[in-house]
Structures are given as C-alpha cells and as structure tokens.
Amino acid sequence: MVAVTPGNTSDYRPAQDCIGAVPPAKHLIADKGYDSNALRDWLKSRGTQPVIPPRSNRKVQLHYDKKLYRERNRIERSFGRLKDFRRIATRFDRNVKNFMAALCLAAVVIWWC
C-alpha cells in the first residue's frame, strides 16, 4: 500500500495504516523516522520484530539488529530509482490521483526494465 501525505507529517503516523494493509512479516526494517513506542508496541503485538534504530534523543537507547538493518539499502535504492523520474521527484502533479497514477506507472517501468 502507498499513502501520500503532506511533507510536514511524521513518518510513523500513517505507517500503521499502511503496514496493517499487508499480512504480518517476521521483521520490519525502517529508519529513525519510524521510531515511536506506539508503532513498536503495535508491531510486536502483530508478531513482527521492529528493526528500527532509536533516535539519538531517546533516554533509553533500544537495541536493533544492525546486520539486518543493512538490508534497508534496497529500499533506499528503490526510492532513488523512483526519483529518476522527474515528474515523481518534483511532484509536478498536485492532484493526488494524478500523482499516484504517475507513481504506479514509474514503478511498473522500473519493475519491467
């Protein structure tokens, strides 16, 4: 599932809705933007182990699997490939439906090539 949010919205707020739309996985790899106690507790209740590094301002630094976290580069490379499409990177389309259509077309082209 993909959700388009305003640029000033925290990452972890819509995350629960997007993650809830797919079956539970063994691990969820995410960056520091998803570090919240509520999201971590919800993931654990689903049987998913969060692999999220703690923010630097946390009083108690939480443990995460650093070796597994290195796999996140695949996700970052995918977003980098999407940003090769100027229309996606600069968000030419102000209408959400048009932007999502362009995003889906770009994803298909990336997958196909």
A tleap script that builds the chain and sets N, CA, C and O, in Angstrom:
source leaprc.protein.ff14SB
mol = sequence {
  NMET VAL ALA VAL THR PRO GLY ASN THR SER
  ASP TYR ARG PRO ALA GLN ASP CYS ILE GLY
  ALA VAL PRO PRO ALA LYS HIE LEU ILE ALA
  ASP LYS GLY TYR ASP SER ASN ALA LEU ARG
  ASP TRP LEU LYS SER ARG GLY THR GLN PRO
  VAL ILE PRO PRO ARG SER ASN ARG LYS VAL
  GLN LEU HIE TYR ASP LYS LYS LEU TYR ARG
  GLU ARG ASN ARG ILE GLU ARG SER PHE GLY
  ARG LEU LYS ASP PHE ARG ARG ILE ALA THR
  ARG PHE ASP ARG ASN VAL LYS ASN PHE MET
  ALA ALA LEU CYS LEU ALA ALA VAL VAL ILE
  TRP TRP CCYS
}
set mol.1.N position { 0.847 -1.179 0.000 }
set mol.1.CA position { 0.000 0.000 0.000 }
set mol.1.C position { 0.890 1.239 0.000 }
set mol.1.O position { 1.954 1.254 0.619 }
set mol.2.N position { 0.449 2.252 -0.687 }
set mol.2.CA position { 1.161 3.523 -0.749 }
set mol.2.C position { 0.204 4.602 -0.281 }
set mol.2.O position { -0.963 4.618 -0.673 }
set mol.3.N position { 0.695 5.505 0.556 }
set mol.3.CA position { -0.109 6.624 1.029 }
set mol.3.C position { 0.655 7.911 0.773 }
set mol.3.O position { 1.856 7.986 1.034 }
set mol.4.N position { -0.022 8.907 0.273 }
set mol.4.CA position { 0.586 10.212 0.038 }
set mol.4.C position { 0.176 11.114 1.186 }
set mol.4.O position { -1.010 11.282 1.469 }
set mol.5.N position { 1.176 11.695 1.847 }
set mol.5.CA position { 0.920 12.585 2.978 }
set mol.5.C position { 1.599 13.924 2.734 }
set mol.5.O position { 2.497 14.014 1.897 }
set mol.6.N position { 1.187 14.961 3.446 }
set mol.6.CA position { 1.892 16.240 3.330 }
set mol.6.C position { 3.340 16.100 3.790 }
set mol.6.O position { 3.662 15.207 4.574 }
set mol.7.N position { 4.195 16.964 3.310 }
set mol.7.CA position { 5.611 16.885 3.645 }
set mol.7.C position { 5.913 17.137 5.109 }
set mol.7.O position { 6.973 16.739 5.592 }
set mol.8.N position { 5.004 17.791 5.832 }
set mol.8.CA position { 5.251 18.101 7.233 }
set mol.8.C position { 4.654 17.069 8.197 }
set mol.8.O position { 4.568 17.334 9.396 }
set mol.9.N position { 4.246 15.919 7.705 }
set mol.9.CA position { 3.671 14.861 8.536 }
set mol.9.C position { 4.765 13.878 8.943 }
set mol.9.O position { 5.607 13.505 8.126 }
set mol.10.N position { 4.749 13.463 10.202 }
set mol.10.CA position { 5.728 12.471 10.662 }
set mol.10.C position { 5.510 11.149 9.945 }
set mol.10.O position { 4.387 10.804 9.577 }
set mol.11.N position { 6.599 10.415 9.752 }
set mol.11.CA position { 6.516 9.146 9.027 }
set mol.11.C position { 5.699 8.100 9.760 }
set mol.11.O position { 4.983 7.322 9.131 }
set mol.12.N position { 5.797 8.070 11.072 }
set mol.12.CA position { 5.162 6.975 11.805 }
set mol.12.C position { 3.652 7.122 11.919 }
set mol.12.O position { 2.983 6.143 12.252 }
set mol.13.N position { 3.090 8.277 11.664 }
set mol.13.CA position { 1.636 8.449 11.800 }
set mol.13.C position { 0.849 7.607 10.787 }
set mol.13.O position { -0.042 6.868 11.205 }
set mol.14.N position { 1.126 7.677 9.488 }
set mol.14.CA position { 0.376 6.840 8.541 }
set mol.14.C position { 0.928 5.423 8.426 }
set mol.14.O position { 0.341 4.588 7.739 }
set mol.15.N position { 2.041 5.143 9.084 }
set mol.15.CA position { 2.705 3.838 8.929 }
set mol.15.C position { 1.806 2.688 9.377 }
set mol.15.O position { 1.758 1.649 8.717 }
set mol.16.N position { 1.106 2.859 10.471 }
set mol.16.CA position { 0.281 1.768 10.994 }
set mol.16.C position { -0.806 1.372 10.001 }
set mol.16.O position { -1.102 0.187 9.850 }
set mol.17.N position { -1.403 2.346 9.326 }
set mol.17.CA position { -2.433 2.032 8.331 }
set mol.17.C position { -1.846 1.282 7.142 }
set mol.17.O position { -2.432 0.312 6.661 }
set mol.18.N position { -0.680 1.738 6.667 }
set mol.18.CA position { -0.041 1.090 5.506 }
set mol.18.C position { 0.428 -0.321 5.854 }
set mol.18.O position { 0.227 -1.253 5.076 }
set mol.19.N position { 1.046 -0.476 7.009 }
set mol.19.CA position { 1.562 -1.788 7.409 }
set mol.19.C position { 0.411 -2.739 7.716 }
set mol.19.O position { 0.508 -3.937 7.449 }
set mol.20.N position { -0.673 -2.214 8.273 }
set mol.20.CA position { -1.827 -3.037 8.607 }
set mol.20.C position { -2.536 -3.601 7.395 }
set mol.20.O position { -3.307 -4.553 7.516 }
set mol.21.N position { -2.285 -3.025 6.216 }
set mol.21.CA position { -2.949 -3.489 4.993 }
set mol.21.C position { -2.324 -4.751 4.427 }
set mol.21.O position { -2.895 -5.368 3.528 }
set mol.22.N position { -1.162 -5.147 4.935 }
set mol.22.CA position { -0.484 -6.355 4.453 }
set mol.22.C position { -0.355 -7.360 5.592 }
set mol.22.O position { -0.402 -6.967 6.758 }
set mol.23.N position { -0.195 -8.635 5.289 }
set mol.23.CA position { -0.046 -9.627 6.350 }
set mol.23.C position { 1.215 -9.375 7.183 }
set mol.23.O position { 2.185 -8.811 6.675 }
set mol.24.N position { 1.212 -9.782 8.441 }
set mol.24.CA position { 2.379 -9.560 9.296 }
set mol.24.C position { 3.624 -10.262 8.746 }
set mol.24.O position { 3.541 -11.366 8.207 }
set mol.25.N position { 4.757 -9.615 8.888 }
set mol.25.CA position { 6.040 -10.173 8.467 }
set mol.25.C position { 6.865 -10.501 9.706 }
set mol.25.O position { 6.513 -10.113 10.820 }
set mol.26.N position { 7.943 -11.204 9.506 }
set mol.26.CA position { 8.802 -11.554 10.636 }
set mol.26.C position { 9.543 -10.322 11.154 }
set mol.26.O position { 9.680 -10.144 12.364 }
set mol.27.N position { 10.024 -9.467 10.239 }
set mol.27.CA position { 10.746 -8.257 10.605 }
set mol.27.C position { 10.206 -7.076 9.803 }
set mol.27.O position { 9.702 -7.242 8.692 }
set mol.28.N position { 10.319 -5.882 10.381 }
set mol.28.CA position { 10.018 -4.655 9.664 }
set mol.28.C position { 11.242 -3.756 9.790 }
set mol.28.O position { 11.614 -3.350 10.891 }
set mol.29.N position { 11.862 -3.448 8.657 }
set mol.29.CA position { 13.047 -2.601 8.643 }
set mol.29.C position { 12.613 -1.191 8.273 }
set mol.29.O position { 11.979 -0.975 7.240 }
set mol.30.N position { 12.960 -0.235 9.126 }
set mol.30.CA position { 12.595 1.166 8.882 }
set mol.30.C position { 13.683 2.070 9.444 }
set mol.30.O position { 14.533 1.634 10.221 }
set mol.31.N position { 13.642 3.347 9.034 }
set mol.31.CA position { 14.649 4.284 9.528 }
set mol.31.C position { 14.176 4.970 10.802 }
set mol.31.O position { 13.118 4.644 11.340 }
set mol.32.N position { 14.967 5.917 11.276 }
set mol.32.CA position { 14.693 6.573 12.558 }
set mol.32.C position { 13.382 7.355 12.564 }
set mol.32.O position { 12.835 7.629 13.632 }
set mol.33.N position { 12.878 7.713 11.402 }
set mol.33.CA position { 11.625 8.443 11.319 }
set mol.33.C position { 10.433 7.642 11.835 }
set mol.33.O position { 9.385 8.211 12.141 }
set mol.34.N position { 10.590 6.337 11.930 }
set mol.34.CA position { 9.510 5.455 12.397 }
set mol.34.C position { 9.703 5.030 13.847 }
set mol.34.O position { 8.999 4.140 14.325 }
set mol.35.N position { 10.635 5.644 14.547 }
set mol.35.CA position { 10.918 5.276 15.926 }
set mol.35.C position { 9.889 5.903 16.866 }
set mol.35.O position { 10.005 7.068 17.247 }
set mol.36.N position { 8.900 5.124 17.225 }
set mol.36.CA position { 7.919 5.544 18.225 }
set mol.36.C position { 7.517 4.314 19.038 }
set mol.36.O position { 7.446 3.203 18.513 }
set mol.37.N position { 7.258 4.533 20.318 }
set mol.37.CA position { 6.880 3.417 21.188 }
set mol.37.C position { 5.560 2.788 20.738 }
set mol.37.O position { 5.393 1.570 20.790 }
set mol.38.N position { 4.629 3.631 20.297 }
set mol.38.CA position { 3.321 3.115 19.878 }
set mol.38.C position { 3.464 2.177 18.673 }
set mol.38.O position { 2.857 1.107 18.644 }
set mol.39.N position { 4.261 2.576 17.689 }
set mol.39.CA position { 4.448 1.735 16.500 }
set mol.39.C position { 5.189 0.458 16.865 }
set mol.39.O position { 4.833 -0.620 16.390 }
set mol.40.N position { 6.213 0.567 17.700 }
set mol.40.CA position { 6.962 -0.625 18.121 }
set mol.40.C position { 6.060 -1.613 18.860 }
set mol.40.O position { 6.121 -2.817 18.611 }
set mol.41.N position { 5.225 -1.104 19.770 }
set mol.41.CA position { 4.320 -1.984 20.520 }
set mol.41.C position { 3.296 -2.637 19.598 }
set mol.41.O position { 2.988 -3.820 19.745 }
set mol.42.N position { 2.772 -1.867 18.651 }
set mol.42.CA position { 1.793 -2.414 17.711 }
set mol.42.C position { 2.419 -3.507 16.851 }
set mol.42.O position { 1.801 -4.545 16.615 }
set mol.43.N position { 3.647 -3.275 16.382 }
set mol.43.CA position { 4.336 -4.293 15.580 }
set mol.43.C position { 4.553 -5.565 16.381 }
set mol.43.O position { 4.332 -6.664 15.870 }
set mol.44.N position { 4.979 -5.432 17.622 }
set mol.44.CA position { 5.211 -6.609 18.471 }
set mol.44.C position { 3.916 -7.371 18.719 }
set mol.44.O position { 3.920 -8.600 18.802 }
set mol.45.N position { 2.800 -6.639 18.839 }
set mol.45.CA position { 1.515 -7.315 19.043 }
set mol.45.C position { 1.098 -8.108 17.802 }
set mol.45.O position { 0.338 -9.070 17.914 }
set mol.46.N position { 1.584 -7.717 16.629 }
set mol.46.CA position { 1.322 -8.447 15.387 }
set mol.46.C position { 2.294 -9.598 15.177 }
set mol.46.O position { 2.127 -10.393 14.252 }
set mol.47.N position { 3.309 -9.691 16.032 }
set mol.47.CA position { 4.309 -10.742 15.869 }
set mol.47.C position { 5.450 -10.337 14.953 }
set mol.47.O position { 6.184 -11.191 14.455 }
set mol.48.N position { 5.601 -9.052 14.731 }
set mol.48.CA position { 6.659 -8.522 13.869 }
set mol.48.C position { 7.748 -7.898 14.726 }
set mol.48.O position { 7.466 -7.108 15.627 }
set mol.49.N position { 8.980 -8.255 14.443 }
set mol.49.CA position { 10.114 -7.686 15.165 }
set mol.49.C position { 10.530 -6.379 14.486 }
set mol.49.O position { 10.940 -6.407 13.326 }
set mol.50.N position { 10.439 -5.225 15.179 }
set mol.50.CA position { 10.866 -3.977 14.545 }
set mol.50.C position { 12.389 -3.876 14.477 }
set mol.50.O position { 13.078 -4.091 15.474 }
set mol.51.N position { 12.897 -3.552 13.311 }
set mol.51.CA position { 14.335 -3.309 13.121 }
set mol.51.C position { 14.444 -1.823 12.790 }
set mol.51.O position { 14.593 -1.430 11.633 }
set mol.52.N position { 14.364 -1.009 13.846 }
set mol.52.CA position { 14.345 0.446 13.712 }
set mol.52.C position { 15.392 1.017 14.666 }
set mol.52.O position { 15.304 0.783 15.872 }
set mol.53.N position { 16.379 1.758 14.163 }
set mol.53.CA position { 17.353 2.352 15.075 }
set mol.53.C position { 16.687 3.428 15.928 }
set mol.53.O position { 15.805 4.135 15.442 }
set mol.54.N position { 17.086 3.563 17.175 }
set mol.54.CA position { 16.476 4.586 18.030 }
set mol.54.C position { 16.980 5.980 17.665 }
set mol.54.O position { 18.095 6.145 17.171 }
set mol.55.N position { 16.157 6.954 17.913 }
set mol.55.CA position { 16.577 8.342 17.692 }
set mol.55.C position { 17.658 8.691 18.711 }
set mol.55.O position { 17.726 8.087 19.782 }
set mol.56.N position { 18.474 9.632 18.389 }
set mol.56.CA position { 19.597 9.976 19.268 }
set mol.56.C position { 19.142 10.636 20.566 }
set mol.56.O position { 19.882 10.629 21.550 }
set mol.57.N position { 17.934 11.207 20.584 }
set mol.57.CA position { 17.464 11.880 21.792 }
set mol.57.C position { 16.659 10.970 22.728 }
set mol.57.O position { 16.090 11.453 23.707 }
set mol.58.N position { 16.601 9.688 22.452 }
set mol.58.CA position { 15.922 8.747 23.357 }
set mol.58.C position { 16.717 8.604 24.639 }
set mol.58.O position { 17.942 8.488 24.604 }
set mol.59.N position { 16.035 8.612 25.762 }
set mol.59.CA position { 16.730 8.452 27.046 }
set mol.59.C position { 17.265 7.038 27.195 }
set mol.59.O position { 18.377 6.835 27.682 }
set mol.60.N position { 16.472 6.065 26.776 }
set mol.60.CA position { 16.905 4.662 26.795 }
set mol.60.C position { 17.077 4.222 25.347 }
set mol.60.O position { 16.099 4.102 24.609 }
set mol.61.N position { 18.312 3.985 24.946 }
set mol.61.CA position { 18.589 3.558 23.574 }
set mol.61.C position { 18.189 2.092 23.410 }
set mol.61.O position { 18.674 1.226 24.139 }
set mol.62.N position { 17.309 1.820 22.459 }
set mol.62.CA position { 16.806 0.473 22.235 }
set mol.62.C position { 17.733 -0.303 21.312 }
set mol.62.O position { 18.443 0.279 20.491 }
set mol.63.N position { 17.719 -1.609 21.454 }
set mol.63.CA position { 18.549 -2.484 20.638 }
set mol.63.C position { 17.825 -2.807 19.322 }
set mol.63.O position { 16.603 -2.952 19.289 }
set mol.64.N position { 18.599 -2.913 18.253 }
set mol.64.CA position { 18.060 -3.347 16.962 }
set mol.64.C position { 19.138 -4.157 16.257 }
set mol.64.O position { 20.325 -4.017 16.551 }
set mol.65.N position { 18.724 -4.993 15.340 }
set mol.65.CA position { 19.641 -5.873 14.617 }
set mol.65.C position { 20.351 -5.076 13.524 }
set mol.65.O position { 19.778 -4.819 12.465 }
set mol.66.N position { 21.605 -4.686 13.786 }
set mol.66.CA position { 22.347 -3.845 12.846 }
set mol.66.C position { 22.657 -4.572 11.547 }
set mol.66.O position { 22.689 -3.955 10.482 }
set mol.67.N position { 22.883 -5.869 11.626 }
set mol.67.CA position { 23.183 -6.635 10.420 }
set mol.67.C position { 21.961 -6.672 9.493 }
set mol.67.O position { 22.090 -6.490 8.282 }
set mol.68.N position { 20.797 -6.905 10.057 }
set mol.68.CA position { 19.574 -6.928 9.260 }
set mol.68.C position { 19.218 -5.533 8.751 }
set mol.68.O position { 18.655 -5.392 7.665 }
set mol.69.N position { 19.545 -4.505 9.533 }
set mol.69.CA position { 19.236 -3.129 9.149 }
set mol.69.C position { 19.989 -2.712 7.879 }
set mol.69.O position { 19.531 -1.837 7.145 }
set mol.70.N position { 21.128 -3.331 7.627 }
set mol.70.CA position { 21.902 -3.021 6.417 }
set mol.70.C position { 21.125 -3.347 5.142 }
set mol.70.O position { 21.412 -2.791 4.082 }
set mol.71.N position { 20.155 -4.235 5.238 }
set mol.71.CA position { 19.342 -4.594 4.075 }
set mol.71.C position { 18.425 -3.452 3.633 }
set mol.71.O position { 17.840 -3.506 2.551 }
set mol.72.N position { 18.300 -2.417 4.474 }
set mol.72.CA position { 17.432 -1.289 4.155 }
set mol.72.C position { 17.911 -0.552 2.905 }
set mol.72.O position { 17.136 0.180 2.290 }
set mol.73.N position { 19.162 -0.734 2.526 }
set mol.73.CA position { 19.664 -0.047 1.337 }
set mol.73.C position { 18.870 -0.431 0.091 }
set mol.73.O position { 18.796 0.357 -0.852 }
set mol.74.N position { 18.285 -1.600 0.066 }
set mol.74.CA position { 17.450 -2.000 -1.078 }
set mol.74.C position { 16.235 -1.092 -1.202 }
set mol.74.O position { 15.833 -0.720 -2.305 }
set mol.75.N position { 15.663 -0.743 -0.071 }
set mol.75.CA position { 14.506 0.146 -0.060 }
set mol.75.C position { 14.921 1.530 -0.548 }
set mol.75.O position { 14.237 2.141 -1.369 }
set mol.76.N position { 16.048 2.016 -0.035 }
set mol.76.CA position { 16.533 3.334 -0.430 }
set mol.76.C position { 16.870 3.389 -1.919 }
set mol.76.O position { 16.625 4.403 -2.573 }
set mol.77.N position { 17.423 2.316 -2.453 }
set mol.77.CA position { 17.722 2.279 -3.878 }
set mol.77.C position { 16.434 2.329 -4.697 }
set mol.77.O position { 16.398 2.941 -5.765 }
set mol.78.N position { 15.383 1.688 -4.200 }
set mol.78.CA position { 14.095 1.722 -4.910 }
set mol.78.C position { 13.538 3.141 -4.968 }
set mol.78.O position { 13.053 3.582 -6.010 }
set mol.79.N position { 13.610 3.853 -3.847 }
set mol.79.CA position { 13.151 5.241 -3.855 }
set mol.79.C position { 14.041 6.097 -4.746 }
set mol.79.O position { 13.554 7.017 -5.404 }
set mol.80.N position { 15.321 5.811 -4.775 }
set mol.80.CA position { 16.229 6.524 -5.663 }
set mol.80.C position { 15.879 6.321 -7.119 }
set mol.80.O position { 15.945 7.255 -7.917 }
set mol.81.N position { 15.500 5.084 -7.472 }
set mol.81.CA position { 15.087 4.800 -8.853 }
set mol.81.C position { 13.800 5.557 -9.195 }
set mol.81.O position { 13.649 6.055 -10.311 }
set mol.82.N position { 12.880 5.641 -8.241 }
set mol.82.CA position { 11.648 6.399 -8.494 }
set mol.82.C position { 11.956 7.871 -8.732 }
set mol.82.O position { 11.316 8.526 -9.554 }
set mol.83.N position { 12.945 8.381 -8.001 }
set mol.83.CA position { 13.282 9.803 -8.136 }
set mol.83.C position { 14.023 10.107 -9.428 }
set mol.83.O position { 14.254 11.273 -9.747 }
set mol.84.N position { 14.404 9.061 -10.185 }
set mol.84.CA position { 14.962 9.286 -11.517 }
set mol.84.C position { 13.902 9.873 -12.452 }
set mol.84.O position { 14.228 10.520 -13.447 }
set mol.85.N position { 12.657 9.642 -12.125 }
set mol.85.CA position { 11.553 10.187 -12.903 }
set mol.85.C position { 11.254 11.595 -12.371 }
set mol.85.O position { 10.761 11.767 -11.257 }
set mol.86.N position { 11.565 12.578 -13.191 }
set mol.86.CA position { 11.466 13.969 -12.757 }
set mol.86.C position { 10.071 14.327 -12.264 }
set mol.86.O position { 9.920 15.095 -11.314 }
set mol.87.N position { 9.074 13.779 -12.900 }
set mol.87.CA position { 7.691 14.058 -12.519 }
set mol.87.C position { 7.417 13.609 -11.079 }
set mol.87.O position { 6.659 14.262 -10.362 }
set mol.88.N position { 8.024 12.508 -10.658 }
set mol.88.CA position { 7.834 11.991 -9.294 }
set mol.88.C position { 8.671 12.807 -8.312 }
set mol.88.O position { 8.177 13.214 -7.260 }
set mol.89.N position { 9.930 13.044 -8.653 }
set mol.89.CA position { 10.851 13.733 -7.745 }
set mol.89.C position { 10.393 15.147 -7.412 }
set mol.89.O position { 10.533 15.590 -6.273 }
set mol.90.N position { 9.849 15.857 -8.393 }
set mol.90.CA position { 9.443 17.243 -8.166 }
set mol.90.C position { 7.959 17.394 -7.894 }
set mol.90.O position { 7.478 18.495 -7.626 }
set mol.91.N position { 7.240 16.296 -7.964 }
set mol.91.CA position { 5.784 16.280 -7.736 }
set mol.91.C position { 5.068 17.309 -8.590 }
set mol.91.O position { 4.422 18.226 -8.084 }
set mol.92.N position { 5.200 17.133 -9.911 }
set mol.92.CA position { 4.520 18.021 -10.850 }
set mol.92.C position { 3.012 17.989 -10.637 }
set mol.92.O position { 2.350 19.026 -10.686 }
set mol.93.N position { 2.476 16.805 -10.403 }
set mol.93.CA position { 1.026 16.654 -10.272 }
set mol.93.C position { 0.591 17.051 -8.873 }
set mol.93.O position { 1.016 16.440 -7.892 }
set mol.94.N position { -0.247 18.063 -8.773 }
set mol.94.CA position { -0.746 18.493 -7.462 }
set mol.94.C position { -1.974 17.684 -7.041 }
set mol.94.O position { -2.299 17.607 -5.856 }
set mol.95.N position { -2.638 17.095 -8.000 }
set mol.95.CA position { -3.780 16.241 -7.703 }
set mol.95.C position { -3.250 14.869 -7.257 }
set mol.95.O position { -2.430 14.266 -7.950 }
set mol.96.N position { -3.710 14.389 -6.124 }
set mol.96.CA position { -3.211 13.131 -5.562 }
set mol.96.C position { -3.451 11.958 -6.508 }
set mol.96.O position { -2.585 11.093 -6.637 }
set mol.97.N position { -4.590 11.910 -7.161 }
set mol.97.CA position { -4.894 10.802 -8.077 }
set mol.97.C position { -3.903 10.773 -9.241 }
set mol.97.O position { -3.412 9.711 -9.622 }
set mol.98.N position { -3.617 11.947 -9.800 }
set mol.98.CA position { -2.671 12.002 -10.914 }
set mol.98.C position { -1.263 11.618 -10.458 }
set mol.98.O position { -0.547 10.911 -11.166 }
set mol.99.N position { -0.873 12.089 -9.271 }
set mol.99.CA position { 0.451 11.754 -8.746 }
set mol.99.C position { 0.580 10.258 -8.495 }
set mol.99.O position { 1.605 9.662 -8.827 }
set mol.100.N position { -0.449 9.642 -7.910 }
set mol.100.CA position { -0.415 8.208 -7.646 }
set mol.100.C position { -0.379 7.415 -8.952 }
set mol.100.O position { 0.285 6.382 -9.032 }
set mol.101.N position { -1.085 7.889 -9.968 }
set mol.101.CA position { -1.058 7.219 -11.272 }
set mol.101.C position { 0.346 7.281 -11.872 }
set mol.101.O position { 0.839 6.288 -12.407 }
set mol.102.N position { 0.986 8.443 -11.783 }
set mol.102.CA position { 2.348 8.580 -12.296 }
set mol.102.C position { 3.312 7.717 -11.493 }
set mol.102.O position { 4.235 7.127 -12.056 }
set mol.103.N position { 3.106 7.639 -10.191 }
set mol.103.CA position { 3.953 6.813 -9.324 }
set mol.103.C position { 3.816 5.332 -9.689 }
set mol.103.O position { 4.813 4.613 -9.756 }
set mol.104.N position { 2.600 4.885 -9.920 }
set mol.104.CA position { 2.374 3.484 -10.303 }
set mol.104.C position { 2.978 3.172 -11.662 }
set mol.104.O position { 3.568 2.108 -11.851 }
set mol.105.N position { 2.836 4.088 -12.607 }
set mol.105.CA position { 3.443 3.881 -13.924 }
set mol.105.C position { 4.967 3.812 -13.826 }
set mol.105.O position { 5.594 2.972 -14.471 }
set mol.106.N position { 5.558 4.690 -13.023 }
set mol.106.CA position { 7.015 4.669 -12.845 }
set mol.106.C position { 7.452 3.355 -12.203 }
set mol.106.O position { 8.469 2.782 -12.593 }
set mol.107.N position { 6.689 2.875 -11.222 }
set mol.107.CA position { 7.032 1.611 -10.563 }
set mol.107.C position { 6.961 0.442 -11.549 }
set mol.107.O position { 7.799 -0.459 -11.501 }
set mol.108.N position { 5.979 0.452 -12.428 }
set mol.108.CA position { 5.861 -0.612 -13.436 }
set mol.108.C position { 7.037 -0.559 -14.403 }
set mol.108.O position { 7.595 -1.599 -14.754 }
set mol.109.N position { 7.417 0.630 -14.835 }
set mol.109.CA position { 8.545 0.763 -15.754 }
set mol.109.C position { 9.831 0.278 -15.089 }
set mol.109.O position { 10.633 -0.408 -15.722 }
set mol.110.N position { 10.034 0.629 -13.822 }
set mol.110.CA position { 11.217 0.183 -13.078 }
set mol.110.C position { 11.213 -1.342 -12.958 }
set mol.110.O position { 12.241 -1.985 -13.169 }
set mol.111.N position { 10.067 -1.914 -12.623 }
set mol.111.CA position { 9.972 -3.358 -12.448 }
set mol.111.C position { 10.201 -4.080 -13.768 }
set mol.111.O position { 10.834 -5.135 -13.810 }
set mol.112.N position { 9.677 -3.497 -14.853 }
set mol.112.CA position { 9.753 -4.141 -16.156 }
set mol.112.C position { 11.178 -4.159 -16.687 }
set mol.112.O position { 11.587 -5.128 -17.327 }
set mol.113.N position { 11.941 -3.097 -16.430 }
set mol.113.CA position { 13.295 -2.977 -17.004 }
set mol.113.C position { 14.338 -3.736 -16.237 }
set mol.113.O position { 15.511 -3.721 -16.609 }
savepdb mol mol.pdb
quit
